[in-house]
């Protein structure tokens, strides 16, 4: 992607972050508002569970085709399709509160967020002129979900309390509309030479044949599973230790604060950091904390552990994204991001069921210990990654 100056680069990066906030804010706001509306209309748990599953089901199916589309057509088409899908989903929910309309809205917003995010992440990675700058860029980009996770639900909650559910959906529809406007501020990507045509087009799963990408996808799956394990097991462990709801909330908040803080720090340290060592160190640290967690019973000790996990996972995410762009073939970076998204959404759909079964059979402590053991394996995989792509 062309860069005409430092201001142009900074403005483009800011625009990408703002566009991601629009999509992610709409998604998070809808994930709160749709089940709340269903509960208010006396829908049962099965219906609410189905509605929530629809947010993740379509991204799981569409991520790889979306990545291929972005590889062929670049940033603008993919982001606009994603924003239009999210806008249509919020508008559908605003126009009708029937359960089928809410299901359609969930599917559209989930799909739109997935398509748009793949496009945004691919473009962010291609802005960089080197490994350190790519790590710095993805640290800034990783702040967008934190902002959006706050902004979307707060906006929706205020509109629900003071106006109506319909007003909340209309307000959330304005966020992807902002993403649409932001796409006009990103310069067009320079055309690339067309890829060689073959009788058998490459399949996304062929990327797993690359040893380094295979290790990276394994690490990425571990991160997603670690998030799910912490979200599942912490409230149960806190309840077993007699912690109040506000105390458990404090523990979770410490995770969010340190995760955002480390992402703010990485851009200023990127020249001294290598993604390989960031991932190895962060996974080792996080594994140690998961092994220690079940032995604690103090709110502040558990908050310190959650904060340490936030530091580790907050540092890993930019390093994974940077390495993914380094190891993936340039003409298939969008496809690699799509495969990454598929892995994440598969984990989101399946792993909570596994944690529930393990927790029911063995108790909550083994969930922490098994996660810690898996993270230790991830640290070993990260240690084996090269410092640069083998295909260069």
PLY file of the C-alpha trace (Angstrom):
ply
format ascii 1.0
element vertex 392
property float x
property float y
property float z
element edge 391
property int vertex1
property int vertex2
end_header
0.00 0.00 0.00
1.35 3.43 -0.92
2.48 5.82 1.79
3.00 9.44 0.90
4.27 10.69 4.26
4.24 10.32 8.00
1.00 12.23 8.43
-0.67 10.14 5.72
0.49 6.93 7.39
-0.72 8.06 10.82
-4.07 9.18 9.44
-4.55 5.89 7.58
-3.78 3.89 10.74
-6.17 6.02 12.79
-8.86 5.49 10.16
-8.36 1.71 10.26
-8.70 1.73 14.06
-11.86 3.87 13.83
-13.35 1.57 11.19
-12.67 -1.45 13.38
-14.27 0.28 16.37
-17.40 0.82 14.26
-17.75 -2.83 13.31
-16.72 -4.27 16.68
-18.84 -1.76 18.60
-21.93 -2.72 16.62
-21.21 -6.42 17.20
-20.73 -6.05 20.96
-23.75 -3.81 21.33
-25.91 -6.27 19.39
-24.60 -9.20 21.44
-25.96 -7.45 24.52
-29.18 -5.99 23.08
-30.51 -9.02 21.17
-30.62 -11.38 24.19
-31.95 -8.60 26.43
-34.84 -8.02 24.03
-35.46 -11.76 23.78
-35.57 -12.04 27.59
-37.95 -9.09 27.82
-40.28 -10.93 25.42
-40.13 -14.08 27.58
-38.09 -16.15 25.14
-36.63 -19.31 26.62
-32.95 -20.15 27.16
-32.85 -22.39 24.07
-33.97 -19.54 21.81
-31.50 -17.11 23.40
-28.69 -19.65 23.02
-29.52 -20.08 19.34
-29.55 -16.32 18.79
-26.12 -15.98 20.40
-24.73 -18.89 18.37
-25.78 -17.17 15.14
-23.31 -14.35 15.84
-20.45 -16.88 15.55
-21.86 -19.46 13.13
-21.69 -17.37 9.97
-18.17 -16.01 10.60
-17.04 -19.62 10.99
-18.43 -20.45 7.53
-17.57 -17.21 5.70
-14.10 -16.33 7.05
-12.02 -18.20 4.44
-14.08 -17.03 1.41
-13.89 -13.49 2.81
-10.11 -13.75 3.04
-9.89 -14.87 -0.59
-12.13 -11.99 -1.65
-9.91 -9.49 0.15
-6.78 -10.99 -1.43
-8.33 -10.50 -4.87
-10.08 -7.15 -4.44
-8.28 -5.35 -1.61
-9.44 -3.34 1.37
-12.33 -1.22 0.18
-14.73 -3.84 -1.19
-14.30 -6.22 1.76
-14.72 -3.49 4.37
-17.76 -2.00 2.64
-19.44 -5.40 2.34
-18.79 -6.02 6.04
-20.12 -2.61 7.07
-23.22 -2.97 4.87
-23.98 -6.40 6.34
-23.67 -5.06 9.89
-25.77 -2.00 9.01
-28.44 -4.23 7.46
-28.48 -6.46 10.53
-28.97 -3.58 12.97
-31.63 -2.07 10.68
-33.47 -5.40 10.50
-33.57 -5.63 14.30
-34.82 -2.05 14.49
-37.63 -2.76 12.04
-39.00 -5.91 13.68
-38.59 -7.61 17.06
-39.79 -11.05 15.97
-37.37 -13.84 16.89
-36.70 -14.60 13.22
-35.77 -10.97 12.61
-33.43 -11.04 15.60
-31.84 -14.24 14.32
-31.32 -12.70 10.90
-29.87 -9.58 12.51
-27.43 -11.66 14.57
-26.30 -13.58 11.50
-25.83 -10.42 9.40
-23.93 -8.50 12.08
-21.70 -11.49 12.88
-20.93 -12.06 9.21
-20.32 -8.37 8.55
-17.94 -8.06 11.46
-15.93 -11.08 10.30
-15.63 -9.92 6.68
-14.74 -6.37 7.62
-12.21 -7.36 10.30
-10.28 -9.63 7.93
-10.05 -6.79 5.43
-8.95 -4.29 8.07
-6.32 -6.60 9.57
-4.83 -7.49 6.19
-4.55 -3.81 5.27
-2.98 -2.90 8.60
-0.30 -5.54 8.14
0.53 -4.30 4.65
1.10 -0.77 5.88
4.29 -1.85 7.64
7.76 -1.54 6.16
9.40 -3.93 8.62
8.81 -6.37 11.47
9.11 -3.77 14.24
6.69 -1.40 12.53
4.23 -4.23 11.92
4.30 -5.13 15.61
3.74 -1.46 16.47
0.81 -1.18 14.04
-0.95 -4.26 15.37
-0.55 -3.02 18.93
-2.47 0.13 18.01
-5.04 -1.86 16.02
-5.53 -4.24 18.98
-6.80 -1.30 21.06
-9.89 -1.03 18.86
-11.72 -4.05 20.37
-11.12 -2.67 23.88
-12.65 0.67 22.89
-15.51 -1.00 21.04
-16.28 -3.43 23.87
-16.88 -0.39 26.09
-18.60 1.87 23.56
-21.11 -0.51 21.94
-22.77 -1.91 25.09
-22.76 1.47 26.86
-24.42 3.18 23.88
-27.01 0.42 23.60
-27.69 0.33 27.34
-28.27 4.07 27.59
-30.66 4.06 24.63
-32.57 1.06 26.00
-32.96 2.66 29.44
-33.88 6.14 28.24
-35.62 5.55 24.88
-36.35 2.04 23.58
-34.86 -1.13 22.13
-35.60 0.15 18.64
-33.60 3.31 19.36
-30.72 1.13 20.58
-30.65 -0.79 17.30
-30.79 2.45 15.33
-27.92 3.85 17.39
-25.85 0.71 16.80
-26.54 0.96 13.06
-24.74 4.32 13.06
-21.47 2.61 14.01
-21.00 0.58 10.78
-22.23 3.65 8.92
-19.18 5.41 10.38
-17.04 2.51 9.12
-18.43 3.05 5.63
-17.45 6.71 5.77
-13.99 5.83 7.08
-13.21 3.63 4.07
-12.99 6.74 1.89
-9.95 7.93 3.89
-7.80 4.85 3.16
-5.70 5.03 -0.04
-6.24 2.41 -2.72
-3.87 -0.53 -2.74
-1.38 -0.67 -5.58
-2.35 -3.42 -8.04
-0.34 -6.64 -7.82
0.64 -8.99 -10.58
-2.00 -11.69 -10.93
-1.15 -14.98 -9.33
-0.29 -17.93 -11.55
-3.33 -19.87 -12.62
-3.28 -23.57 -11.85
-5.61 -26.41 -12.72
-6.29 -26.96 -9.02
-6.66 -23.70 -7.04
-4.91 -23.83 -3.66
-7.10 -24.61 -0.66
-6.96 -22.57 2.52
-6.14 -25.69 4.53
-3.00 -26.09 2.41
-1.56 -23.25 4.49
-1.33 -25.73 7.36
1.33 -27.54 5.34
3.72 -24.74 6.25
5.35 -25.68 9.57
5.62 -22.10 10.82
2.03 -21.20 9.97
0.87 -24.45 11.56
2.62 -23.51 14.80
1.19 -20.00 14.61
-2.39 -21.24 14.14
-1.88 -23.58 17.11
-0.75 -20.63 19.24
-3.70 -18.58 18.01
-6.11 -21.36 18.96
-4.49 -21.53 22.41
-5.07 -17.80 22.92
-8.76 -18.17 22.01
-9.11 -21.23 24.25
-7.34 -19.40 27.08
-9.82 -16.50 26.85
-12.73 -18.94 26.92
-11.25 -20.93 29.82
-10.72 -17.81 31.91
-14.21 -16.46 31.17
-15.74 -19.85 32.01
-13.74 -20.87 35.07
-13.11 -17.62 36.91
-16.73 -16.92 37.98
-17.04 -20.52 39.20
-13.75 -20.38 41.10
-14.66 -17.00 42.59
-18.02 -18.33 43.75
-16.33 -21.37 45.31
-13.97 -19.02 47.18
-16.89 -16.94 48.44
-16.11 -13.84 46.38
-18.92 -11.36 45.80
-20.09 -10.42 42.30
-18.34 -7.05 42.57
-15.11 -8.79 43.63
-15.27 -11.11 40.62
-15.95 -8.06 38.46
-12.83 -6.41 39.91
-10.77 -9.46 38.99
-12.07 -9.40 35.43
-11.50 -5.65 35.19
-7.84 -6.07 36.11
-7.46 -8.35 33.10
-8.97 -5.75 30.77
-6.87 -2.88 32.16
-3.51 -4.63 31.88
-4.34 -6.02 28.43
-4.98 -2.51 27.13
-1.95 -1.10 28.99
0.54 -3.50 27.44
-0.83 -2.77 23.96
-0.25 0.92 24.61
3.33 0.19 25.68
4.37 -2.11 22.82
4.46 0.61 20.10
7.17 2.41 22.09
9.20 -0.78 22.57
8.68 -2.44 19.20
12.22 -1.78 17.94
13.58 -3.87 20.84
11.07 -6.73 20.58
10.94 -9.79 18.38
7.51 -11.44 18.02
9.03 -14.89 18.60
10.37 -13.94 22.02
7.26 -11.94 22.92
5.09 -15.02 22.26
7.44 -17.43 24.05
7.76 -15.26 27.15
4.09 -14.29 27.31
2.87 -17.89 26.90
5.29 -19.12 29.56
4.15 -16.40 31.97
0.46 -17.06 31.29
0.89 -20.82 31.69
2.51 -20.29 35.10
-0.38 -18.12 36.24
-3.01 -20.67 35.16
-1.20 -23.38 37.12
-1.16 -21.12 40.22
-4.71 -19.73 39.98
-6.68 -22.51 41.76
-4.53 -22.25 44.88
-5.61 -18.64 45.53
-8.55 -17.43 47.61
-7.94 -13.68 47.96
-9.61 -11.16 45.68
-6.40 -9.18 45.25
-4.27 -12.25 44.60
-6.72 -13.40 41.93
-6.83 -9.89 40.50
-3.03 -9.93 40.29
-3.21 -13.24 38.42
-5.89 -11.93 36.06
-3.83 -8.80 35.46
-0.78 -10.91 34.65
-2.84 -12.95 32.18
-3.97 -9.66 30.64
-0.34 -8.62 30.21
0.52 -11.93 28.55
-2.44 -12.21 26.21
-2.37 -8.48 25.44
1.23 -8.79 24.27
0.70 -12.03 22.33
-2.07 -10.80 20.04
-0.04 -8.12 18.16
2.91 -10.55 17.91
0.70 -13.27 16.39
-0.81 -10.87 13.86
2.60 -9.51 12.91
4.05 -13.01 12.47
1.05 -14.16 10.44
1.74 -11.45 7.87
5.43 -12.34 7.89
4.98 -16.09 7.33
1.95 -16.12 5.00
2.61 -15.71 1.26
1.85 -12.06 0.36
-0.83 -13.05 -2.14
-2.61 -15.23 0.46
-2.50 -13.05 3.57
-6.24 -12.46 3.54
-6.85 -16.19 3.20
-4.52 -16.84 6.15
-6.47 -14.31 8.22
-9.69 -16.06 7.19
-8.30 -19.39 8.35
-7.26 -17.76 11.64
-10.79 -16.41 12.08
-12.23 -19.87 11.38
-10.01 -21.36 14.09
-11.10 -18.69 16.59
-14.81 -19.10 15.90
-14.55 -22.89 16.01
-12.94 -22.55 19.44
-15.68 -20.14 20.56
-18.36 -22.61 19.48
-16.78 -25.80 20.83
-14.41 -25.10 23.73
-17.00 -23.85 26.27
-18.77 -27.20 25.89
-15.50 -29.00 26.59
-14.77 -26.83 29.61
-18.27 -27.45 30.91
-17.87 -31.21 30.59
-14.43 -31.15 32.25
-15.66 -28.88 35.03
-18.66 -31.09 35.71
-16.54 -34.26 35.81
-13.37 -33.05 37.51
-14.07 -29.65 39.08
-12.92 -26.20 38.04
-9.28 -26.45 39.18
-8.31 -29.03 36.50
-9.65 -26.66 33.82
-7.01 -24.14 34.92
-4.29 -26.79 35.10
-5.08 -28.30 31.69
-5.10 -24.81 30.15
-1.74 -24.08 31.77
-0.28 -27.31 30.37
-1.55 -26.47 26.89
-0.09 -22.96 27.11
3.28 -24.51 28.04
3.14 -26.51 24.81
2.33 -23.26 23.01
5.43 -21.62 24.49
7.56 -24.46 23.09
5.90 -24.03 19.67
6.61 -20.28 19.75
10.26 -20.91 20.66
10.59 -22.98 17.48
9.41 -20.17 15.18
12.03 -18.50 12.97
12.78 -14.78 13.13
11.86 -14.33 9.47
9.78 -16.14 6.87
11.39 -19.23 5.37
9.81 -18.52 1.98
11.60 -15.14 1.67
0 1
1 2
2 3
3 4
4 5
5 6
6 7
7 8
8 9
9 10
10 11
11 12
12 13
13 14
14 15
15 16
16 17
17 18
18 19
19 20
20 21
21 22
22 23
23 24
24 25
25 26
26 27
27 28
28 29
29 30
30 31
31 32
32 33
33 34
34 35
35 36
36 37
37 38
38 39
39 40
40 41
41 42
42 43
43 44
44 45
45 46
46 47
47 48
48 49
49 50
50 51
51 52
52 53
53 54
54 55
55 56
56 57
57 58
58 59
59 60
60 61
61 62
62 63
63 64
64 65
65 66
66 67
67 68
68 69
69 70
70 71
71 72
72 73
73 74
74 75
75 76
76 77
77 78
78 79
79 80
80 81
81 82
82 83
83 84
84 85
85 86
86 87
87 88
88 89
89 90
90 91
91 92
92 93
93 94
94 95
95 96
96 97
97 98
98 99
99 100
100 101
101 102
102 103
103 104
104 105
105 106
106 107
107 108
108 109
109 110
110 111
111 112
112 113
113 114
114 115
115 116
116 117
117 118
118 119
119 120
120 121
121 122
122 123
123 124
124 125
125 126
126 127
127 128
128 129
129 130
130 131
131 132
132 133
133 134
134 135
135 136
136 137
137 138
138 139
139 140
140 141
141 142
142 143
143 144
144 145
145 146
146 147
147 148
148 149
149 150
150 151
151 152
152 153
153 154
154 155
155 156
156 157
157 158
158 159
159 160
160 161
161 162
162 163
163 164
164 165
165 166
166 167
167 168
168 169
169 170
170 171
171 172
172 173
173 174
174 175
175 176
176 177
177 178
178 179
179 180
180 181
181 182
182 183
183 184
184 185
185 186
186 187
187 188
188 189
189 190
190 191
191 192
192 193
193 194
194 195
195 196
196 197
197 198
198 199
199 200
200 201
201 202
202 203
203 204
204 205
205 206
206 207
207 208
208 209
209 210
210 211
211 212
212 213
213 214
214 215
215 216
216 217
217 218
218 219
219 220
220 221
221 222
222 223
223 224
224 225
225 226
226 227
227 228
228 229
229 230
230 231
231 232
232 233
233 234
234 235
235 236
236 237
237 238
238 239
239 240
240 241
241 242
242 243
243 244
244 245
245 246
246 247
247 248
248 249
249 250
250 251
251 252
252 253
253 254
254 255
255 256
256 257
257 258
258 259
259 260
260 261
261 262
262 263
263 264
264 265
265 266
266 267
267 268
268 269
269 270
270 271
271 272
272 273
273 274
274 275
275 276
276 277
277 278
278 279
279 280
280 281
281 282
282 283
283 284
284 285
285 286
286 287
287 288
288 289
289 290
290 291
291 292
292 293
293 294
294 295
295 296
296 297
297 298
298 299
299 300
300 301
301 302
302 303
303 304
304 305
305 306
306 307
307 308
308 309
309 310
310 311
311 312
312 313
313 314
314 315
315 316
316 317
317 318
318 319
319 320
320 321
321 322
322 323
323 324
324 325
325 326
326 327
327 328
328 329
329 330
330 331
331 332
332 333
333 334
334 335
335 336
336 337
337 338
338 339
339 340
340 341
341 342
342 343
343 344
344 345
345 346
346 347
347 348
348 349
349 350
350 351
351 352
352 353
353 354
354 355
355 356
356 357
357 358
358 359
359 360
360 361
361 362
362 363
363 364
364 365
365 366
366 367
367 368
368 369
369 370
370 371
371 372
372 373
373 374
374 375
375 376
376 377
377 378
378 379
379 380
380 381
381 382
382 383
383 384
384 385
385 386
386 387
387 388
388 389
389 390
390 391
